[in-house]
Amino acid sequence: MTVPLNITVRPTRCDDVYALPAIERAAGERFRRYPELAWLTDGEVISAEQHLEYAERGQSWLALANNRPVGFILTEAHSSSLFIVELSVDLDWQGKGIGRQLIACVADHARKLGLRSLTLTTFRDVPWNAPFYARLGFEQIAELTPELRQKRDDEAAHGLAYESRCAMRLSLN
């Protein structure tokens, strides 16, 4: 008998943050399939202390499957958008709509804040990056806000090839 999958999304609590680096690490395992990006698999992840800062600011949400943490999303408010800092779903739980639910949650939060869009930066050609977001209605943008320009510059400084990345926006009408 198969146990029904019960997915819930809620704000991250302080006692949740210690599970989040392992989720990000597990999500990153998918990069091993791409030799040019495999280095990301063993790279730095967001620390529990950093996660705590996002949680305390109300900018972190946790996805639970049958009450087990399996994904999270972190955001920061920009002038007219809510920027998605990180979206991670444990590799074993990907493809079950959890990422979509996390994005829907932060879209609702952005609307409540009076923000007009969600924004993010991601890999152009990695299937679970830009193509995934495009299926959700995000569009690549060429004209960057100062905040997005800074994000792209920071990524390049951390070793991410500028031409492999893009900025995307989802309008929240």
FIRO-750194 format. One record per residue: x, y, z of N, C-alpha, C in turn. Coordinates in steps of 0.02 Angstrom, whole numbers, plus 32768, in hexadecimal, padded with zeros to 4 digits. Example, Ala and Ser with C-alpha at 12.3 -4.5 7.8 and 13.67 -1.06 7.14 Angstrom:
BEGIN
R   n.east   n.north   n.up   ca.east   ca.north   ca.up   c.east   c.north   c.up
R     8294      7EE4   8186      8267       7F1F    8186     8294      7F5B   8186
R     8282      7F90   8162      82AC       7FCB    8165     8285      8002   818A
# end
This chain:
BEGIN
R   n.east   n.north   n.up   ca.east   ca.north   ca.up   c.east   c.north   c.up
R     802A      7FC5   8000      8000       8000    8000     802C      803E   8000
R     801D      806D   7FD4      8043       80AB    7FCF     8027      80DF   7FFF
R     8055      80FF   8023      8041       8134    8051     8035      8174   8028
R     7FFC      8195   8030      7FF0       81D3    800B     8023      8209   801E
R     8036      8230   7FEC      8068       8264    7FF7     8044      82A4   800E
R     8056      82BA   8049      8039       82F7    8065     8070      832C   8067
R     806C      835D   8038      809D       8393    8034     807E      83D1   8054
R     80A4      83EF   8082      8090       842E    809F     80CA      845F   809A
R     80BA      849F   8095      80EC       84D4    8094     80DA      8505   80CB
R     810C      8517   80F2      8100       8546    8129     8140      856F   8133
R     813A      85A7   8158      8176       85CD    8168     81A7      85A2   818F
R     81E7      85AC   8180      821B       8587    81A3     821F      85A0   81EB
R     8225      8571   8219      822D       8582    825F     8277      857A   8272
R     8289      8598   82A9      82CF       8596    82BF     82E9      854F   82C7
R     82C0      8522   82DF      82D8       84DD    82E9     82DB      84B5   82A8
R     82C4      84D1   8271      82C7       84B0    8230     830B      84B9   820D
R     832E      84EF   821E      8367       8505    81F5     839F      84D2   81F0
R     83A6      84A6   8221      83DD       8476    8220     83D4      8440   81EB
R     8397      8436   81D4      838A       8404    819F     8396      8421   8159
R     8398      8462   8152      8399       8481    8110     83DB      8479   80EA
R     8415      847F   8108      8452       8473    80E1     8455      842E   80C1
R     843C      83FB   80E4      843C       83B7    80C8     840D      83B2   808C
R     83D5      83D6   808F      83A7       83D6    8056     83C9      83F6   801A
R     83EA      842F   8024      840D       8450    7FED     8444      8423   7FD1
R     8469      8402   7FFC      849E       83D4    7FE6     847F      839B   7FBB
R     8448      837E   7FD3      8427       8347    7FAF     840C      8360   7F6C
R     83F0      839C   7F6A      83D7       83B8    7F2B     8410      83C2   7EF9
R     8449      83D7   7F13      8483       83E4    7EE8     84A0      83A6   7EC8
R     8490      836B   7EE1      84AA       832D    7EC3     8498      8327   7E7A
R     8463      8347   7E66      844D       8344    7E20     8481      8362   7DF1
R     84AA      8390   7E0A      84DD       83B0    7DE0     8516      8380   7DCD
R     851C      8347   7DEF      8550       8317    7DDE     8549      82FE   7D97
R     850D      8300   7D7C      8501       82E9    7D37     851F      8318   7D02
R     8533      8353   7D17      854F       8385    7CEA     8598      8391   7CFB
R     85C6      8373   7CD7      860E       8379    7CE9     8625      83C1   7CF5
R     860D      83F0   7CCD      8623       8435    7CD5     8606      8457   7D13
R     85D4      8439   7D31      85B4       8455    7D6E     85BA      8427   7DAA
R     85DB      83EE   7DA3      85DF       83BD    7DD9     8600      83DB   7E18
R     862C      840C   7E0F      864C       842C    7E48     861A      844B   7E78
R     85DF      845D   7E5F      85AC       847B    7E8A     8592      8449   7EBF
R     8594      8409   7EAD      857B       83D5    7EDA     85A0      83D5   7F1D
R     85E1      83E2   7F1A      8609       83E0    7F57     8619      8426   7F71
R     85FA      8458   7F54      8607       849D    7F68     85E4      84B0   7FA9
R     85ED      84EF   7FBB      85CE       8509    7FF8     8582      8508   7FF2
R     8562      84FC   802A      851A       8504    802F     850C      853A   8063
R     84CF      8550   8064      84BB       8583    8094     84BC      8564   80DA
R     84DC      8585   8108      84E4       856A    814C     84A2      856F   8173
R     849D      8547   81A8      8463       854B    81D4     845C      8591   81F2
R     8494      85B1   8201      8492       85F5    821C     8474      8626   81EA
R     8488      861F   81AA      846C       864B    8177     8421      863C   816E
R     840F      85FC   816F      83C8       85EA    816A     83A0      8609   81A3
R     83BD      860A   81DE      839C       8628    8218     838D      8672   820C
R     83BC      8695   81ED      83B1       86DC    81DE     8376      86E5   81AF
R     8371      86BB   817A      8338       86BF    814D     82F7      86AF   8172
R     82F8      867C   819C      82BC       8669    81C1     82A6      86A2   81EF
R     82D5      86C0   8211      82C4       86F6    8240     82A8      8733   821B
R     82BC      873E   81DD      82A2       8775    81B5     8261      8763   8191
R     8249      8726   8199      820C       8710    8177     8216      8706   812C
R     8252      86F3   8119      8263       86EB    80D2     8277      86A3   80C0
R     825C      8673   80E6      826D       862C    80DB     822E      8603   80E5
R     8223      85D3   80B7      81EA       85A6    80BC     8203      855F   80B3
R     81E3      8531   80D5      81F7       84EB    80D6     81C0      84C0   80B8
R     81D3      8491   808E      81A5       845F    8074     81AF      841F   809B
R     8178      8402   80B1      817A       83C3    80D5     8151      838F   80AF
R     816C      8353   80AA      8148       831A    808D     813B      82EA   80C7
R     80FB      82E1   80D6      80E8       82B7    810F     810E      82CC   814E
R     8112      830E   8158      8132       832E    8192     817E      8329   8193
R     819D      8315   815C      81E6       8311    8158     81FF      834A   812B
R     822F      8373   8142      8249       83A9    8118     8269      838D   80D8
R     8252      83A7   809F      826D       838F    805E     8281      83C7   802F
R     8270      8405   803F      8280       843D    8013     8278      847F   8037
R     8297      84B3   801A      8290       84F6    8036     829A      852A   8000
R     8284      8566   8010      828F       859F    7FE4     82A0      85DB   800F
R     82D2      8601   7FF9      82E9       863E    801C     82DE      8679   7FED
R     82CB      86B1   8009      82BF       86ED    7FE1     82DC      872B   8001
R     82DF      8760   7FDA      82EE       87A3    7FF5     82C7      87D5   7FCB
R     82AF      8808   7FED      8287       883B    7FCB     82B5      886C   7FA7
R     82A7      8878   7F68      82C7       88AD    7F41     8294      88E5   7F38
R     82A6      8918   7F13      827A       8953    7F0E     8234      8943   7EF4
R     822F      8919   7EC1      81ED       8909    7EA6     81E1      88BE   7E9F
R     8210      8896   7EB7      8208       884E    7EAF     821F      882A   7EEE
R     8209      87EB   7EF3      8223       87BE    7F26     8254      8791   7F02
R     8293      8795   7F16      82C8       876F    7EF6     82CF      872B   7F18
R     82CF      86F6   7EEF      82D9       86B2    7F08     8324      86A6   7F0D
R     833C      86A2   7F4A      8384       8698    7F58     8396      8650   7F4B
R     836C      8622   7F63      837A       85DA    7F5C     8339      85B3   7F5F
R     8333      8583   7F33      82FD       8553    7F34     831E      850F   7F30
R     8315      84E6   7F63      8333       84A3    7F65     82FF      8470   7F7A
R     82FE      8439   7F55      82D4       8400    7F66     8301      83C3   7F64
R     8300      839C   7F9A      8328       835F    7F9F     831F      8337   7F5E
R     8357      831D   7F44      8356       82F9    7F04     8322      82C1   7F03
R     8319      829E   7F3B      82E8       8268    7F3D     82A0      8280   7F39
R     8295      82C1   7F42      8251       82DD    7F43     8243      830A   7F07
R     8274      8311   7EDB      8269       833C    7EA0     8237      831B   7E70
R     8215      8345   7E4A      81E5       832D    7E18     81A0      831E   7E35
R     8193      8333   7E72      8153       8326    7E92     812A      8366   7E9E
R     813F      839E   7E80      811B       83DC    7E86     812D      8406   7EC3
R     8160      83F2   7EE7      8173       8415    7F25     818F      845A   7F14
R     81BA      845E   7EE2      81D6       849F    7ECD     819F      84CF   7EB8
R     816F      84B5   7E93      8136       84DF    7E7E     8110      84FA   7EBA
R     8105      84D0   7EEC      80E1       84E6    7F28     8108      851B   7F4E
R     8149      8513   7F52      8172       8545    7F74     816F      8588   7F4F
R     8172      8586   7F0D      816E       85C3    7EE6     812A      85E4   7EED
R     80F5      85BC   7EED      80B1       85D7    7EF6     80AC      85F9   7F3B
R     80CA      85DC   7F6D      80C9       85F9    7FB0     80EB      863E   7FB0
R     8126      8643   7F93      8148       8684    7F94     8127      86B6   7F66
R     8106      869F   7F31      80E0       86CD    7F06     80A8      86ED   7F2F
R     8085      86C5   7F57      8050       86E1    7F82     806D      8712   7FB4
R     80A7      8702   7FD0      80C8       872F    8000     80DB      8771   7FDE
R     80F6      876D   7FA1      8109       87A9    7F7C     80CC      87D6   7F6F
R     8095      87B7   7F5B      8058       87DE    7F4F     8042      8802   7F8E
R     8046      87E0   7FC8      8033       87FF    8007     8060      883A   8018
R     809F      8837   8001      80CE       886E    800D     80C5      88A6   7FDA
R     8099      889C   7FA8      808E       88CE    7F74     80C4      88CD   7F3E
R     80E9      8896   7F39      811D       8891    7F06     80FE      8876   7EC5
R     811A      888B   7E8D      80FC       887C    7E4C     8117      883E   7E2A
R     814E      8821   7E44      816B       87E7    7E22     8198      87BE   7E50
R     81A6      8782   7E39      81DB       8759    7E56     8215      875C   7E26
R     8252      875E   7E40      828D       875C    7E15     82BD      8729   7E30
R     82EC      8714   7E05      831E       86E4    7E18     8356      86E5   7DE4
R     838D      86C5   7DF5      83C2       86B8    7DC5     83CC      866D   7DC5
R     83DD      8651   7D8B      83E1       8609    7D85     840A      85F6   7D48
R     8418      85B5   7D40      843A       859D    7D05     840B      859C   7CC9
R     8423      85B6   7C91      83FB       85BA    7C54     83E7      8575   7C3A
R     8416      8546   7C38      840C       8508    7C12     8405      84CA   7C3C
R     8405      84D0   7C7D      83FC       8495    7CA8     83B0      8488   7CAC
R     8399      844C   7C9B      8351       843F    7C94     8327      8451   7CD1
R     8341      8447   7D0D      8319       8456    7D49     8325      849E   7D61
R     8344      84C7   7D38      834F       850E    7D48     8324      8538   7D19
R     8341      8560   7CEC      8319       858E    7CC2     82DE      856B   7C9F
R     82E7      8531   7C80      82AD       8511    7C60     8274      8502   7C91
R     8285      84ED   7CCD      8252       84E0    7D01     822C      8520   7D11
R     8252      8556   7D1E      8232       8595    7D2F     8209      85B1   7CF5
R     8220      85A7   7CB8      81FA       85BD    7C7D     81B6      859A   7C7A
R     81B4      855A   7C8B      8174       8536    7C8C     8144      8552   7CC0
R     815F      8573   7CF3      8135       8592    7D26     8122      85DA   7D15
R     8138      85F2   7CDB      8126       8635    7CC6     815D      866A   7CCD
R     8197      8657   7CE8      81CF       8687    7CED     81E9      8695   7CA7
R     81FF      86D2   7C9D      821E       86E6    7C5D     8264      8700   7C69
R     8291      86F0   7C3B      82D5       870B    7C40     82D3      8756   7C34
R     82FB      877A   7C5A      82FD       87C3    7C52     8344      87D8   7C43
R     8349      8807   7C14      838B       8820    7C01     839C      8861   7C26
R     836A      888B   7C31      8375       88CA    7C54     8370      88BF   7C9F
R     83A9      88C0   7CC0      83AC       88AF    7D07     83A5      88EB   7D34
R     8382      88E1   7D6B      837F       8914    7D9F     83C4      8916   7DBF
R     83D4      894B   7DE4      8414       894D    7E08     841E      8910   7E35
R     83E8      88FA   7E56      83EF       88C0    7E83     8400      8880   7E5C
R     83DF      8876   7E23      83ED       883A    7DFB     8432      883E   7DDB
R     8447      8879   7DC8      848A       8881    7DAC     84BE      886E   7DE1
R     84B2      8883   7E1F      84DF       8871    7E56     84E0      8826   7E62
R     84A5      8806   7E60      84A1       87BD    7E69     84CB      879A   7E33
R     84C3      87AF   7DF5      84E8       878F    7DBE     8533      879A   7DC7
R     8548      87D6   7DDC      858F       87E3    7DE8     85AA      87B8   7E21
R     8582      87B1   7E56      8597       8787    7E8F     85A0      873E   7E79
R     8572      8726   7E4F      8577       86E1    7E37     85B7      86D7   7E0F
R     85C5      8706   7DE3      8602       8701    7DBA     8640      8701   7DE7
R     863F      872A   7E1C      8678       872D    7E4A     8681      86EB   7E70
R     864B      86C4   7E76      864E       8683    7E98     8659      8649   7E68
R     866C      8658   7E2A      867F       8623    7DFB     864A      860C   7DCB
R     860F      862A   7DCC      85DA       8616    7D9E     85E2      863E   7D5D
R     85EC      861B   7D26      85F7       863C    7CE6     85BC      8669   7CD5
R     85CA      86A8   7CC9      8596       86DA    7CBE     8566      86C5   7C87
R     8581      86AC   7C50      8557       869B    7C16     852C      865D   7C21
R     853B      8636   7C55      8514       85FA    7C64     84D6      860A   7C8E
R     84D2      8647   7CA8      849D       865A    7CD6     846E      868C   7CB6
R     8433      8693   7CD2      8404       86C6    7CBA     83D9      86DE   7CF5
R     83BB      8717   7CED      838B       8731    7D1D     8345      8725   7D00
R     8316      8716   7D2B      82D2       8708    7D15     82A0      872D   7D43
R     8265      873A   7D26      8231       875E    7D4C     81ED      873C   7D3F
R     81C6      8738   7D74      8180       8722    7D6E     8155      875C   7D85
R     812D      8777   7D58      80FF       87AD    7D6A     80C7      8793   7D95
R     80B5      87B9   7DC8      8080       87A5    7DF7     8045      87D4   7DEE
R     801E      87C8   7DBC      7FE4       87F4    7DAF     7FA8      87DF   7DD7
# end
